C-alpha cells in the first residue's frame, strides 16, 4: 500500500473556498491562507444563528498502544463515511503540535485513505495558531518577571508562581530551570520551567473561549501566583491580558481544510489529552454545527482521558452535549492490554498481535468493557467501531462485538476507513446516524460545587476504578490555597498516562483497587479548571533516542518528505 503522504498527494485537492461554499460558508466569511486552507470569521455564528444545530458526535477510543490505534483516522473516516451515505458532515480535530510531529507519534491528519489534506500544512505550522499561543504565554511570563524585577508592587510570593514558559517542541532539558542568573541586571533568580505550549493555559483558553471578548476576559483571569494574603494575582493585574489578546486575535478564528473526497474539516486548537483537556475548540464546533447536519469531533487518547474531559469540562463550558459517541477499538490494542506483549515504536509487532490469540484478547477485553460502560454512564448512546488492519480473524472480531454489546454499546461495527476511505466508514456512519436518533439523558460525573478533592475522587473511582486517592503534601497545600482564594467550584482536569486507567502505564486492562497518587496541583482560572498531576506525569515531553524528525527533510522540488 502507498504511504500516507503518497495517498494524500494523489488525492484531488479543491480550492478551500469551493469546499466551504458547499456548506453555506460564503467567501466573505473566510480569510484565505493560500488556496487550500482558510480561517472562518466568527461573525458567521451570528449570520446563521437561526439555523438549527446539526447532530453532535464525539469520537474517542480504548486505551491506545504507543503506535496509536486510528482514532483520528476514524474521526476523519466516519466523516467521509457520513458524506458517502448522503449526509452533510464535517469533522473537528485538533491542530498538530510540533512535539509529536518531530517526536515519535508523528502527524495528526489521519492515515491511509482517511486523511485531512494537505497533511504537510496541517502538521507544520498550519496558520501559526500554536506559535501565537506560545508567544502570548511567554509574554505573560516576561511581564511577570519584569514586575518582580522592578519591585514586585503586587507582592507576589515567588514560591506560589504557577505560570511557566512554553515551547512547542519536546525538550526535557527545559522542564526545570533557574531564570535570572548573571546578576541583578538580568532579573531575579527563581526556579521555574517550561511546559509544552499545547499544555499551556493559553491553549486551554483558546479551546474553551466563545469569542475574542471571552478570550480577553479569560486571559485577564489567569492567576500567575498569590500574594501573602492568599489573593490570586492575575494577568489583568500585570496589565498584560490585552497584549496577549492582540497576539491571539487571529488565532481565535477556526481553520478549515478538507478531507480526501471533499468533506469539510475544522482544525483548531490542540491541547494535549494526557496533560491538558484534549479537545479541539468550542468555536470550531459551534460553526460546524451551523453548517453541517452531522459534526464529528474528536477527544484525545482513551475515553478515560479526552472523552472524560470532553464531557466534564468542554460540554460544561459550551452547554452543548453530544447525541452519540463513537468508541474506536482494535483487536491488537485489546490483546496488548493483556500484558502479554511489548509494543515499541519502530519495532516489528509481536506475533500474537498479528495472529489469532483469543486468550490474550479475552484477557485484555475488560479494557473495552470499562471504556464502554464509562461512556454509557454519561447518558449517551455508544457505537463501538473495530478499526481493522486486515489480520484479524472472524473469531476475534466476534469476541469484540459480543463484549461491546454486553457492556451496553448501542452497536458494534467494522471500520475499514484506512484502506477504503468513506466507503469503508459507511457502516460506522450508518450506526452513528441511528444512535443519534436514540434518547439521551446526559449527566456529568460530579457536581462542580463539591470540594476539589471530592471531584478528583469521583473521577478516580468512577472512571479509573481506583479505590482511593492520595494527595502529596504539596498538592494538598495548593488545593487548599485554590479553594481559599475562591476557585473551589471549578471542574478538574487530570494529567496522567494515556496507556492505563491508572497513573502507571504498566497497569493494563481494567485495573481496580489501586491508589491514585496526586503529586501536584495547578490552577487554570482563566481556562476554568484546576488540574492534577498524577504519578510521574510531566508537562514537557522529551525526544526519543531516534526522534521521527530525523527522517523529515525536503526533496529537490522543495516538498516535505519523511513525515509519518
N, C-alpha and C positions, 0 to 999 in steps of 0.2 A: 504494500500500500504506500502511496505517496506520503511525504511528510506533511505536517500541518501547514507549514509555510508554503509548500508547493500547491496544496489544495486551495489555500486562501488566495494565492496569486493567480490561479487559473479561474477563480470564480468571477462571475460578472459583477462589476462594481459600478453602481449607478451614482449619479450626482446626488448628494445628500438632500438637496432641495427637492428633487423629484421624489425621493422616498418619503420625505416629510409631507409633501403635497397629498399623497395617498391617504394620509392620516388626518387631513384637515389642518395641517400646520402651514401657515402662509409664509411667503418669502419675508414679509415684514416682521414675522415672529422670530426670525433667525439672525444670528451673527455668524457668518461663514468663516471657517478656518480652512481655506482651500476648497477643493471640490467635494471631499468625501467626509468631512466632519464639520460640525457646527455647534454653537450654543443656542439654547432656546431662551428667549426673554420671558421672564416670569409674568409679564403682562398678559400672556396667553391664558393664564388661570382665570383672570377677570373676564377676558373675552369669552371664555367657554364656561363661565360659572353656572349657567343654567342647564348645561348638558349633564345628564346623569353619569355617575362613575361606572366604569366597567367592573368586571369581576376581578377580584384581587387574590392572587395565588402566591404563596411563599414556597420556595424550593429549598429543602435542607437535606440532611444525609445522616447515615450512621457514622460511627467513629471512623475516620479515614486511616489509611496507611500513609507512610511518608511519600508514596507515589501519587497520592490524590486518587479519587475514585470516580471522577466525572461529574461532579455536582454542577460546576459552571457549564460544562458541555451539555448537560441535560437541561439546565435553565435556558440556554440558547436553543437547544434542540427541540424542546417541547414548545417553545415559542414558534419555531419553524413548523412544528407539527400542527399547532393550532391554525397557523396560516394554511397549511396543506389541506386541512379539513374544512376550510372556508371561513375561518374566524379572523377578525381583525385583531391581531395580537402584537404586543410589544413586550420586550424584556427590560428589566432594570438591574444592572450589575455594577459592581464596584470598579473604581479605577485601579490600575495596577501600580503597586509600589515597586520602586527600583530594587528594593531589598530582595524579594523573591526572584525578580527577573534576572538579576545577576548572581543570585544565590543558587539554591537547589530546586525550589519549587517551580521556577520558570514563570511563563506568562499567564495571563488571566483572561484570554479571549475565547476559551473553549478549546475544542480539538476535533480533528478529523473533518467531517462534513457538517459539523455543528459549531461554527465559529462566528464571532463578530469580526468584521473585516473593515479596513486592513489591520491585521494584528500588530504590525510594527508601530502604527500610530497609537493604538490603544496601550501598548506595553511600555512605550518610551515617551514620556512627557505628555502625550495627548495634547491638551490645550494649556498645560502649565499649572493646573489647579494645585497639585501637591507641592510644587515649588512655592506657590503663593502661601500655602499653609505653613510651610517651613519658614518662610520669611516673616510672616505675621507672628508666629510663635517666638522666633528669635528676636524680633523687635521688642516684644514684651519683656523678654529676658534682659535685653540690653537696657531698656528703660528701668527695670528693677535694679540692676546692679549700679546703674548711673545714679539712681535715687539714693542708694546706700552710700555710694562714694561721696555724695555731696550732703552728708549729714543725717540721712535717714529720718527726715522730719515726721514720717508716719509711724516711726517706732517699730518697724518690722523686726521681729525676732528671727535672726537668720537661721536658727535651727528648726524653724517651722516652715521654711520656704519649700513649696512643693513643685513650683514651676521649673521645668528643666528644658534645656535647649533640645532642638530636634534636627535630625538629618535623615533623608530618605535613602540611606544605604546601610546595609548590615555592617556594623563596626564595633566589635566588642571592646576595643581599646578606649572607647568614649563612654562606656557605661558609668564609670565612676572617675571623676576628675576633680582637680582643685583649680579654681579660677583666681585671677587677681594676683598672681605671683609677679615678682620683679619690682617690688617697691610700691609706695603709695600712689605714684603717678599712674600705675597700671591697675588700680582698683583695690578692692578689699578681699583678701583671700577667704575663700569658703569652699566647703565640699559640695559638689553638685554632680551632674552627669547629663548624658544625652539619652533621649528616647528616640526610637524610630519615628519619623514625622507622622506616619499614619496612625500612631497610637497617641498622638498629642490631643489635648483638649480642643485645640483649634480645629482639628479634623473632625472630632466628635460634634462640635458645634456646626460645622459645615453640613454634616449629615443630618442634623436634627432641626436646624433652623427652618422657619416657614418662609422667610423672605429676607432681604438685606437689612431691614429695620430690626427684625427679630434677631438676626445675626449680630447686629450692633449692640443690642441690649444684652445678649448673652456674653459677648466679649467684655462688656462693662462689668458683668457679674463674676467673671473669672477671679477666683481667690488665689493670690500668689503666695500668701503667708498670713501669719497672725501677729497682732501686737501683744504686749504684755498682759492686756486685759482679756485676751481671747477673741478680740474682734477681727474678723476677716478683712484683710487689705486686698483691694481689687484692682483690676486693670483700669477701672474708672478712676480710682484714687490716684493711680500713677499717670493719669491723663494720656494713656496710650491706646485706649479702645477705639477711638475714632480713626487713628492712623492705621490700626490693624484692619479695620473695616475697609479703608481705602485700598489697601493691598488686596483684599479679598473681594472687591467689588464685582469683578467678572467671574470669580470662582463660584459664586453662589448660583450662577446660571447653569442648568444641567447641559451636558454634552450629549449629542446624538451621533450614532454611527449606524451601520446596517448589518444584519445577519446575512450569511450566504442565502441567496434566494430572495432577499429584499425586505424581510421583516425589520421593523424599527427597533433599534437598541439604544436605550439610555445608559450612559456610562458616567456615573457621577459619585464622587466621594469614595474613600477607600479605607475606612477604619478596620484594622485587623480584628479578627473574631476571637483569637486566643488571648489578646491583650485588651483591645477596646471592644466596641459593641457590634462590630462585624456586619454592618448592613449599609447598603447604598442610601442615597439621600431621600428625605421626605419630599423635597420639592420635585425630584425626578418622578417619584411615584405619583404625586398629585397631578403633574402634567400628563403623565402616561395614562392615568385613569380617566382623563377627559378626552383623550384622542383614540383610545383603543377599547375594544369590548372585553378583552382579557389582558391583564397585566401580570406578568410573571416576574416576581422579584426574588432575589437570592439572598440567603443568610449564610454566613461563612462557617466552614468546618461542620462538625456534627451538630445534631439538633440540641445537644446539651450546651453548645456554645452559641452560635449565631442565632438559632431559632428561639432559644430561651430569651435572648436579648431583644430579638425582633418583637416577641410578644410583650415582654415585661418593660422594655424601655421604648422601643420605636413606636409600637402601637399606642402606648400610653401617651407619648408625646404628640403623635399625629391625630389621634382619635379615629384612625382608620383601622378596621380589623379585617383579617383575611376571610375569604369564602371557602378556601381549601388549602391544604398543604400537600406538597409532593415530597416524598422522602426517598432519596436515592440510596440504593444498596447495591453491593456487588458480592458475588459468591466468594471471590478471593479475599475481600476485606473481612468477611464474616469468618472465613477459615483462619485468617490471621488473628482474629480475636480469640481463637482457641489457645493462643500462646505456644502453639507447636512450631511456629516458623519465625524467621527473622527476615524482614524485608528491608533492603538497603538500596537507596538510590544508586544507579549506575551498575548494580549487580544483577545477574540473572535471577528470576523468581525461583524459589524452591519448587521442586517437582509437585509437591502436594497442592500448591496453589493453582497449578495449571492442569492437573489431572483430577479425576474424581476422588474425593476423600470425604465421604459422608460423616465419618466420625468427627473429624476436625470441624466440619461445617456445623454439625449438631452442637458441638461444644461451644462454638462461637455465636450461636443463634440468640442467646439471651441479650446480646448487644442490640440486635434488631428489635427484639420484643420490647425492651425498655424504651428505646427511642420512639417506637410507635405509640406505646402507652403514654409517654410524656407528651407527645404532640396531641393525642386524643384528650389528655387532661385539660387542655386549653379550650376544649369545646368545639373543635374544628374538624371536619372530615379529612381523613388522611388517605392518600393514594401512594402505595409503595411502587417504585419503578426499579426493576432489576436491570442495572446497566451491564450489558453483556460485552465480553471481549472475544467470544467465539469458541472458547474452550470449555464452557460449562456443559454439564450433561443434563438430560431431562430429569434425572433423579434429583440432582442438586437444585435445579430451578423449582421443582415441585415442592421440595422441602422448604425453600424460602417462601414460596407462595402460601403454603399452609401455615407457617409460623406467623407471617404477616397478618393473615386473616384472623387467626386465633388471637392475636394481640389487639385486634379491634380496628384494623385497617378497613376502609370502605372498599378498596380494590387493590389488586397487586398485578402489575403488568410487566411485560418485557419492553425494554428500551434499546433500540438499535440506532440511536441518533449519530453516534460516532461514525459508523460505516454507511448509513443511509440518509442522514440529514433529516429533513422534515418528514419524509415518508416513514423513516424509522422511529419517529416520535409520534406518529398518528395514534397508536393505541394509548400511549400515555396521555395525549391530548384529549382523546375521547373520554377517558376515565376521569380526568380533571373537570371536564365540562359537566359530566353527570354529578360529580362531587359538589360542584359549585351550586347545584340546584337543591342540595340537601340542607335541612335546617341546621343552624349552628347556634350554640349558646356560649359565646366567647367569655372566658374568665382569665384573670391573672393568677399567678402563683401566690402572691402575697398582697396585703394591704400596705400601701406606701406609708401609712401613718404608724406602722409598727416601729419599734426601735430598730436601729440598723442591724444589730446582732441577730435579732429575730428574723429579719428579712434574709440575711445570709444563711441562717439555719434552715429557713424554708426552702431555699434553692438547693442547699447541700443535701437535705434529707428527701425532699420530694422529687427533685430532678436527678441528682447524682447517686442517691442511695446511701449516703453517709449516715453513720449512727450519731455522730456529734461533730461539733466544730471547736477547734482550739485556736484561740487568738493569742498571738505573741503580745508581750508587754507593750511594744511599740505600736502595734496595730490597735490594741485596746485603748491606749492613750490617745491616739489620733481620732479614733471613732468617737470617744467622749468629747474631744475638742470640737469635732464637727457638730455634734448634737448640741453642745453648749452654745455654739455660735448660730444655731437656728437652721442647720442643714440636715436634721434627722429624718425629715419626711421625703427624702429623695430616693428614687429607685437605686438598685445595686447592680453594678457591672462586675462580673467575676473574671479575673485574669488567671487562666490555668492552662495546662497542657490540653491540646486538642485530641490526643491519642487515647485518652481514657476518660471515663466518667469521673474519675478521681483526680487528685493532684499528681499522681505517679503514673507516668507513661507506661510503666511495666504492668500495671493492674488492668488487664484486658477483660473482655467480655462485659459482664454487668456486675462489677464488684459491689459489695454491700457491707455494712457493719464497720467501715473504716472511719478514722478520724481525719477530718479535713483541716489541715493547718493553714491559718491566715497569718502570713509573716509581716504584712504591711497593709496600710490603707491610705488611699489618696482621695482628694476631693476634686471633683469637676463640677463646680457650682454653676458655671456658665452653660455647660452641656446639660446639666440637670441630673447628675447621678454621682454616687460615690463608688469607688471601685477598690476591690480587694485583690491583693496579690497572694495567690495560693501556692504553697510549697516553694519551689525554687524558680518560679516564673520570673523571667527577665523582660524588661521593656525595650531593650536594644538587642536584637539578634546578632549573631556573629556569622562570618562566612565559613563554609566548609573548607577542608584541605584543598579540594579541587572545585572551586565555585563554577557555576554554569557560565559566568561571564567570561571565562577563559575561551569559550567557543564562539563568542559573539564578535563579529567583525563586519566589514563591508566588502562587497565584491568589486570588480573593476568598473561596474556601472554605478557604483555608489549605493547599491541596495544592501539592506541589513541581512546578514546570514548568521546561522548558528543559533538562532533563538528557538526555544522549545517550550 
